[in-house]
Amino acid sequence: MSSIPGTIDAPATRRRRTLPAGLALPGAALAFTSLYLGAGVLTPLLVLYRQQWNFAPSLLTLAFAVYAIGFLAAVLTLGSLSDHVGRRPVLVGALVIQLASNVLFLVAPDVGWVIAGRIVQGVASGAATAAFTAALVELAPSNRKRLGTILGSVGLTGGLGAGSLLAGLAIQFTATANTIVFVVLIALTVLGAVVIALSPETMPRTSGALRSMVPRVAVPPAARTEFAAAAPVVAAVWMLAGLSGGLAPSMVRSVFHLDSGVLNGVTGFIAPAVAAVVGLTFARLDPRRAMTIGIYASLVGALGIIGGVFAGSLAIMIIGQAIAGVGFGASFTAALRLVFPLAAAHQRAGLVGGIYVVSYVAFGLPIVVEGQLTGPLGEVPAVVCYTALTVLLTLISLAAQTRITRRARS
C-alpha cells in the first residue's frame, strides 16, 4: 500500500492509505470495462425481453436508443467535472449510478423498467467515460502512458462486444440469463467502486466546477472544414453501430428465422470487437489514409448488410457488420486525429461536445425512427432504408475528403 500523491493539499495525518498503481491501474480498467459490459449485455437481452413480454418492435428500438439520451445529457454537463473535483468522486458516483441501473434490469417486471434502466445506464457511462479515460492514462507508469490509452479504448469497444457475446451465451445455455448477467455485473460494479475509492487521486481540486457543468458545444473556425468533412461518416458509423446493437440481434429471429441466443450475441459482438482491434492497429497510420480506408470499409460494410438481408443470409450480414466495424475503428479514430489538433486547448471541450452530439444523436435517433417505420413498411424495407442512409452519409464524407486532399496537393 502507498500513500496518496502530494497533489492534494492535506496534512500528513489525514493522508489515506491507497492501492499501489500496480493494482489501481488494472482495477480501474476493469471498472471502466464493466460500464460497457453493462451496455453490451442489453443487445441480446432486449430480444429475450421482447419474447417474454411481447411488446412492439418500436419499443425494442426505443429501449436500445434511450441510452444515448442519458449519455449525452451526462457527458455534456459532467464530462469535465473531474478536472475540478478530482477523478475519484466522479468515478465512484458514476459507478453507484451504474449499480442502480443494474438493479433496475435485475428486477425489471416490464419494458418500462428497462427503458428507465437504459437512461440511468447512459448517465453513468456519460459521467464516467472522460474521467476514466484520463485516470487510466494518469495511473499508468510514466514510461507506459500509451498503455492507459489502450486500456481505455479496449475497455469501451471491447466491453460492448464482450458483453453482447457473454449475454448471448447465457441466454443459449441457461434458463436464468437475466439474473446471472446482472448479479455478475452488480458484483463487478461494487468491486470497481471499492477499487476506485482506494485508488490514489490523480487530479488536484481546482475552482470552476459549477462553470464546467454548463454544456459547451462549439466547433472553432480553424476546425470547421475538417469537422464538416468527417461528421457525415462519423454519423454513418455510429448508425451502423446502432444497427449492430439495436437491430441485428432481433433480426436473427424475425428476418432469418433462427432462434439462437449465441447468434444474437454474435451479431452484437462482431462490429465492436473488430472496431476495437482496428482502432488500435490504425493508431499509427496517417489519419487521412485511415479516414479513406474507413470510408470505403463503411460503404462495403453497409452494402454487405443490405445484401445479407435481401439474400436471407445471416453469414453475409455478419461479414458486412465486421467490415463496418473496420470502418468504425478506422474512420472515427481518424476523425479525432484530424480535428483535435486544429483546436486550441480552451476550445477542445466544445469540440468534444460537438463530436459527442453527432455520434450519439446518430446512434439513438435514426434507430427510433426505424422502429416506427417497421410497422407501415415492414422490417426488411425499414432496415434497408436505414442502412441506405448510412451509404449516403458516407458518400458525402468521401466527396469532402477528396476535395480536401486535392486542395492540399494544389
C-alpha positions as CSV (number, residue, x, y, z in Angstrom):
1,M,0.0,0.0,0.0
2,S,1.2,3.5,-0.7
3,S,0.1,7.0,0.5
4,I,-1.8,9.4,-1.7
5,P,0.3,11.6,-4.0
6,G,1.1,15.1,-2.9
7,T,-1.2,16.6,-5.5
8,I,-3.9,17.1,-2.8
9,D,-3.2,19.7,-0.1
10,A,-3.8,17.9,3.2
11,P,-1.9,17.4,6.5
12,A,0.2,14.3,6.6
13,T,-2.0,12.9,9.4
14,R,-5.0,13.0,7.1
15,R,-3.4,11.2,4.1
16,R,-5.2,7.9,3.3
17,R,-3.8,4.6,2.6
18,T,-4.3,3.8,-1.1
19,L,-3.7,1.0,-3.6
20,P,-0.4,0.9,-5.3
21,A,-0.5,1.8,-9.0
22,G,0.2,-1.8,-10.0
23,L,-3.3,-2.7,-8.6
24,A,-5.1,0.6,-9.2
25,L,-4.5,0.6,-12.9
26,P,-5.9,-2.9,-13.7
27,G,-8.7,-2.3,-11.2
28,A,-9.7,1.0,-12.8
29,A,-9.6,-0.7,-16.3
30,L,-11.9,-3.5,-15.0
31,A,-14.3,-0.9,-13.5
32,F,-14.4,1.0,-16.8
33,T,-14.9,-2.2,-18.8
34,S,-17.8,-3.1,-16.5
35,L,-19.7,0.0,-17.6
36,Y,-19.6,-1.0,-21.2
37,L,-20.1,-4.7,-20.5
38,G,-23.4,-3.5,-18.9
39,A,-24.3,-1.6,-22.1
40,G,-23.3,-4.5,-24.3
41,V,-25.3,-7.2,-22.5
42,L,-28.6,-5.4,-23.4
43,T,-28.0,-6.2,-27.1
44,P,-29.2,-9.8,-26.9
45,L,-31.2,-9.4,-23.7
46,L,-33.6,-7.0,-25.4
47,V,-34.6,-9.7,-27.7
48,L,-35.2,-12.0,-24.8
49,Y,-37.3,-9.3,-23.1
50,R,-39.4,-8.9,-26.2
51,Q,-40.1,-12.7,-26.3
52,Q,-41.1,-12.6,-22.6
53,W,-43.2,-9.5,-22.6
54,N,-44.4,-9.4,-26.2
55,F,-44.0,-5.6,-26.7
56,A,-43.9,-3.8,-30.1
57,P,-40.7,-3.6,-32.2
58,S,-40.7,0.2,-31.8
59,L,-40.4,-0.2,-28.0
60,L,-37.3,-2.5,-28.5
61,T,-35.5,0.1,-30.6
62,L,-36.6,2.8,-28.1
63,A,-35.2,0.8,-25.2
64,F,-31.9,0.5,-27.0
65,A,-31.7,4.1,-28.1
66,V,-32.6,6.0,-24.9
67,Y,-29.1,5.1,-23.7
68,A,-27.9,7.9,-26.0
69,I,-30.2,10.4,-24.2
70,G,-28.7,9.7,-20.8
71,F,-25.1,9.6,-22.2
72,L,-25.4,12.9,-23.9
73,A,-27.0,14.7,-21.0
74,A,-24.3,13.4,-18.7
75,V,-21.3,13.9,-20.9
76,L,-22.2,17.5,-21.8
77,T,-22.7,18.5,-18.2
78,L,-20.4,16.2,-16.2
79,G,-17.8,15.4,-18.7
80,S,-15.3,18.0,-17.4
81,L,-16.3,17.8,-13.7
82,S,-13.4,15.5,-12.7
83,D,-10.9,18.1,-13.9
84,H,-12.1,20.3,-11.0
85,V,-13.3,18.0,-8.2
86,G,-10.9,15.1,-8.9
87,R,-11.3,11.8,-10.7
88,R,-12.2,9.7,-7.7
89,P,-15.5,11.4,-6.6
90,V,-16.9,11.4,-10.2
91,L,-15.9,7.8,-10.9
92,V,-17.3,6.5,-7.6
93,G,-20.6,8.5,-8.2
94,A,-20.9,7.1,-11.8
95,L,-20.4,3.6,-10.6
96,V,-23.1,4.0,-7.9
97,I,-25.4,5.2,-10.7
98,Q,-24.4,2.2,-12.8
99,L,-25.2,-0.1,-9.8
100,A,-28.7,1.4,-9.7
101,S,-29.2,0.7,-13.4
102,N,-28.1,-3.0,-12.9
103,V,-30.6,-3.4,-10.1
104,L,-33.3,-1.9,-12.3
105,F,-32.5,-4.5,-15.0
106,L,-32.3,-7.3,-12.5
107,V,-35.8,-6.8,-11.0
108,A,-37.5,-5.3,-14.1
109,P,-41.1,-6.6,-14.5
110,D,-41.7,-4.9,-17.9
111,V,-40.1,-2.9,-20.7
112,G,-40.8,0.4,-18.9
113,W,-38.3,-0.5,-16.2
114,V,-35.8,-1.5,-18.9
115,I,-36.2,1.9,-20.6
116,A,-35.6,3.7,-17.3
117,G,-32.6,1.5,-16.6
118,R,-31.1,2.3,-20.0
119,I,-31.4,6.0,-19.4
120,V,-29.7,5.6,-16.0
121,Q,-27.1,3.4,-17.6
122,G,-26.4,6.1,-20.2
123,V,-26.0,8.7,-17.5
124,A,-23.4,6.5,-15.7
125,S,-21.4,6.0,-18.8
126,G,-21.6,9.6,-19.9
127,A,-20.4,10.8,-16.5
128,A,-17.6,8.3,-16.2
129,T,-16.1,7.9,-19.7
130,A,-14.0,11.1,-19.9
131,A,-12.8,10.7,-16.2
132,F,-11.9,7.1,-16.7
133,T,-10.1,7.8,-19.9
134,A,-8.0,10.4,-18.2
135,A,-7.5,8.4,-15.0
136,L,-6.2,5.3,-16.8
137,V,-3.5,7.4,-18.5
138,E,-2.6,9.2,-15.3
139,L,-2.4,5.9,-13.3
140,A,-0.2,4.3,-15.9
141,P,3.6,4.3,-15.3
142,S,5.4,7.4,-16.7
143,N,7.1,5.4,-19.3
144,R,4.0,3.5,-20.4
145,K,1.3,6.2,-20.8
146,R,0.2,4.6,-24.1
147,L,-0.9,1.6,-22.0
148,G,-3.6,3.7,-20.3
149,T,-4.9,4.9,-23.7
150,I,-5.0,1.3,-24.9
151,L,-6.9,0.1,-21.8
152,G,-9.4,2.9,-22.3
153,S,-10.0,2.1,-26.0
154,V,-10.3,-1.7,-25.4
155,G,-12.5,-1.3,-22.4
156,L,-15.0,0.7,-24.3
157,T,-15.5,-1.1,-27.6
158,G,-14.2,-4.4,-26.3
159,G,-16.6,-4.2,-23.3
160,L,-19.6,-3.6,-25.6
161,G,-18.7,-6.6,-27.8
162,A,-17.8,-9.0,-24.9
163,G,-21.0,-8.0,-23.1
164,S,-23.1,-9.0,-26.1
165,L,-21.4,-12.3,-26.6
166,L,-21.4,-13.3,-23.0
167,A,-25.1,-12.4,-22.6
168,G,-25.9,-14.4,-25.8
169,L,-24.1,-17.5,-24.3
170,A,-26.0,-17.1,-21.0
171,I,-29.3,-16.9,-23.0
172,Q,-28.4,-20.0,-25.0
173,F,-27.2,-22.2,-22.2
174,T,-29.1,-21.1,-19.1
175,A,-32.8,-20.5,-18.1
176,T,-32.0,-17.5,-15.9
177,A,-29.7,-15.4,-18.2
178,N,-31.0,-12.0,-16.9
179,T,-30.3,-12.9,-13.3
180,I,-26.9,-14.4,-13.9
181,V,-25.8,-11.5,-16.1
182,F,-26.8,-8.7,-13.7
183,V,-25.7,-10.4,-10.5
184,V,-22.3,-10.7,-12.0
185,L,-22.4,-7.1,-13.2
186,I,-23.5,-5.9,-9.8
187,A,-20.5,-7.7,-8.2
188,L,-18.1,-6.2,-10.8
189,T,-19.5,-2.7,-10.3
190,V,-19.2,-2.9,-6.5
191,L,-15.7,-4.2,-6.8
192,G,-14.9,-1.4,-9.2
193,A,-16.3,1.2,-6.9
194,V,-14.2,-0.2,-4.0
195,V,-11.0,-0.2,-6.1
196,I,-11.6,3.4,-7.3
197,A,-12.3,4.6,-3.7
198,L,-9.0,3.1,-2.6
199,S,-7.0,4.3,-5.6
200,P,-4.8,7.4,-5.5
201,E,-6.3,10.6,-6.7
202,T,-4.6,11.8,-9.8
203,M,-6.1,15.2,-10.2
204,P,-6.0,18.1,-7.7
205,R,-9.1,20.1,-6.9
206,T,-9.4,23.3,-8.7
207,S,-12.0,26.1,-8.9
208,G,-14.6,26.2,-11.7
209,A,-16.6,23.0,-11.0
210,L,-20.0,24.7,-11.5
211,R,-18.9,26.5,-14.6
212,S,-17.6,23.3,-16.1
213,M,-21.2,21.8,-15.9
214,V,-22.5,24.4,-18.4
215,P,-22.8,22.4,-21.7
216,R,-20.4,23.6,-24.4
217,V,-20.8,22.6,-28.0
218,A,-18.8,24.6,-30.4
219,V,-16.6,24.0,-33.4
220,P,-13.8,26.6,-33.7
221,P,-13.4,28.2,-37.2
222,A,-10.0,26.5,-37.8
223,A,-11.6,23.0,-37.4
224,R,-14.8,23.6,-39.3
225,T,-13.7,22.3,-42.7
226,E,-12.3,19.0,-41.2
227,F,-15.3,18.7,-38.9
228,A,-17.8,19.1,-41.7
229,A,-15.9,16.6,-43.8
230,A,-15.7,14.0,-41.0
231,A,-19.2,14.5,-39.5
232,P,-21.2,12.6,-42.1
233,V,-19.1,9.4,-41.9
234,V,-18.9,9.7,-38.1
235,A,-22.8,9.8,-38.1
236,A,-22.8,6.8,-40.5
237,V,-20.5,4.6,-38.5
238,W,-22.4,5.3,-35.3
239,M,-25.7,4.5,-37.1
240,L,-24.1,1.2,-38.2
241,A,-23.1,0.6,-34.6
242,G,-26.7,1.2,-33.6
243,L,-27.8,-1.3,-36.2
244,S,-25.4,-3.9,-34.8
245,G,-26.6,-3.3,-31.2
246,G,-30.2,-2.5,-31.6
247,L,-31.5,-4.2,-34.8
248,A,-29.2,-7.1,-35.8
249,P,-30.0,-9.4,-32.8
250,S,-33.7,-9.2,-33.2
251,M,-33.3,-9.7,-37.0
252,V,-31.7,-13.1,-36.3
253,R,-35.2,-14.3,-35.3
254,S,-37.6,-12.1,-37.3
255,V,-35.7,-11.9,-40.6
256,F,-33.5,-15.0,-40.7
257,H,-35.9,-17.2,-38.7
258,L,-33.2,-18.6,-36.3
259,D,-33.8,-18.9,-32.6
260,S,-30.3,-18.7,-31.1
261,G,-29.0,-16.7,-28.1
262,V,-25.5,-17.3,-29.3
263,L,-26.2,-15.8,-32.8
264,N,-28.0,-12.9,-31.1
265,G,-24.8,-12.3,-29.1
266,V,-22.5,-12.7,-32.1
267,T,-24.4,-10.1,-34.2
268,G,-23.9,-7.6,-31.3
269,F,-20.3,-8.7,-30.7
270,I,-18.7,-8.7,-34.2
271,A,-18.7,-5.0,-35.1
272,P,-17.4,-3.5,-31.8
273,A,-14.8,-6.3,-31.5
274,V,-13.4,-5.6,-34.9
275,A,-13.6,-1.8,-34.3
276,A,-11.5,-2.2,-31.1
277,V,-8.8,-4.1,-32.9
278,V,-8.7,-1.8,-35.9
279,G,-8.7,1.3,-33.8
280,L,-5.5,0.1,-32.1
281,T,-3.9,-1.2,-35.3
282,F,-4.5,2.1,-37.2
283,A,-3.4,4.4,-34.4
284,R,0.0,4.9,-36.1
285,L,-1.4,5.2,-39.7
286,D,-1.6,8.6,-41.4
287,P,-5.1,9.8,-40.3
288,R,-6.1,10.9,-43.8
289,R,-5.3,7.5,-45.2
290,A,-7.1,5.8,-42.3
291,M,-10.1,8.0,-42.9
292,T,-10.2,7.0,-46.6
293,I,-9.9,3.3,-45.6
294,G,-12.6,3.8,-43.0
295,I,-15.0,5.4,-45.5
296,Y,-14.6,2.6,-48.1
297,A,-15.0,0.0,-45.4
298,S,-18.1,1.6,-44.1
299,L,-19.6,1.6,-47.7
300,V,-18.7,-2.0,-48.3
301,G,-20.0,-3.0,-44.8
302,A,-23.3,-1.2,-45.3
303,L,-23.8,-2.8,-48.7
304,G,-22.9,-6.2,-47.2
305,I,-25.6,-5.8,-44.5
306,I,-28.2,-4.9,-47.2
307,G,-27.0,-7.8,-49.3
308,G,-27.3,-10.2,-46.5
309,V,-30.9,-9.0,-45.7
310,F,-32.0,-9.3,-49.3
311,A,-30.3,-12.7,-49.8
312,G,-31.7,-14.1,-46.5
313,S,-28.1,-14.9,-45.5
314,L,-27.1,-14.2,-41.9
315,A,-23.5,-15.1,-42.7
316,I,-23.3,-12.3,-45.3
317,M,-24.9,-9.8,-42.9
318,I,-22.3,-10.7,-40.2
319,I,-19.5,-10.3,-42.7
320,G,-21.0,-6.9,-43.6
321,Q,-21.1,-6.0,-39.9
322,A,-17.4,-7.0,-39.5
323,I,-16.4,-4.8,-42.4
324,A,-18.5,-2.0,-41.0
325,G,-16.5,-2.5,-37.7
326,V,-13.3,-1.8,-39.7
327,G,-15.0,1.4,-41.0
328,F,-15.8,2.5,-37.4
329,G,-12.4,1.7,-36.0
330,A,-10.6,3.5,-38.8
331,S,-12.7,6.5,-39.6
332,F,-13.8,7.5,-36.0
333,T,-10.2,7.4,-34.8
334,A,-9.0,9.2,-37.8
335,A,-11.7,11.9,-37.4
336,L,-10.5,12.6,-33.9
337,R,-6.9,12.8,-35.0
338,L,-7.7,15.2,-37.9
339,V,-10.0,17.5,-36.0
340,F,-8.5,17.8,-32.5
341,P,-5.1,19.4,-33.4
342,L,-6.9,22.2,-35.1
343,A,-8.5,23.5,-31.9
344,A,-6.7,25.4,-29.2
345,A,-6.7,24.0,-25.7
346,H,-9.5,26.2,-24.5
347,Q,-11.6,25.2,-27.5
348,R,-11.4,21.4,-27.1
349,A,-14.2,20.9,-24.6
350,G,-16.7,22.5,-27.0
351,L,-15.3,20.5,-29.9
352,V,-15.5,17.2,-27.9
353,G,-19.1,18.2,-27.2
354,G,-19.8,18.6,-30.9
355,I,-18.4,15.2,-31.7
356,Y,-20.4,13.6,-29.0
357,V,-23.6,15.2,-30.2
358,V,-23.1,14.0,-33.8
359,S,-22.1,10.5,-32.6
360,Y,-24.9,9.9,-30.1
361,V,-27.7,11.6,-32.0
362,A,-26.8,9.3,-34.9
363,F,-26.6,6.3,-32.5
364,G,-30.0,6.9,-31.0
365,L,-32.4,9.0,-33.1
366,P,-32.4,7.1,-36.5
367,I,-32.9,3.7,-34.9
368,V,-36.1,5.1,-33.1
369,V,-37.3,6.3,-36.5
370,E,-36.6,2.9,-38.0
371,G,-38.6,1.3,-35.2
372,Q,-41.6,3.5,-36.1
373,L,-41.2,2.6,-39.8
374,T,-41.2,-1.1,-39.2
375,G,-45.0,-1.2,-38.8
376,P,-46.1,0.5,-42.0
377,L,-43.1,-0.6,-44.2
378,G,-42.1,-4.0,-42.8
379,E,-38.8,-4.8,-41.0
380,V,-36.7,-5.6,-44.1
381,P,-37.6,-2.4,-46.0
382,A,-37.1,-0.3,-42.8
383,V,-33.7,-1.8,-42.3
384,V,-32.7,-1.3,-45.9
385,C,-33.8,2.4,-45.7
386,Y,-31.8,2.8,-42.5
387,T,-28.7,1.3,-44.0
388,A,-29.0,3.2,-47.3
389,L,-28.9,6.4,-45.3
390,T,-25.5,5.4,-43.9
391,V,-24.3,4.8,-47.5
392,L,-25.5,8.4,-48.5
393,L,-23.7,9.9,-45.5
394,T,-20.5,8.0,-46.2
395,L,-20.5,9.2,-49.8
396,I,-20.9,12.8,-48.7
397,S,-17.8,12.4,-46.5
398,L,-15.9,10.7,-49.3
399,A,-16.6,13.7,-51.6
400,A,-15.5,16.1,-48.9
401,Q,-12.3,14.2,-48.1
402,T,-11.5,14.1,-51.8
403,R,-11.8,17.9,-52.0
404,I,-9.5,18.4,-49.0
405,T,-6.9,16.1,-50.5
406,R,-7.0,17.9,-53.9
407,R,-6.8,21.3,-52.2
408,A,-3.7,20.1,-50.2
409,R,-2.0,18.8,-53.3
410,S,-2.6,22.0,-55.2
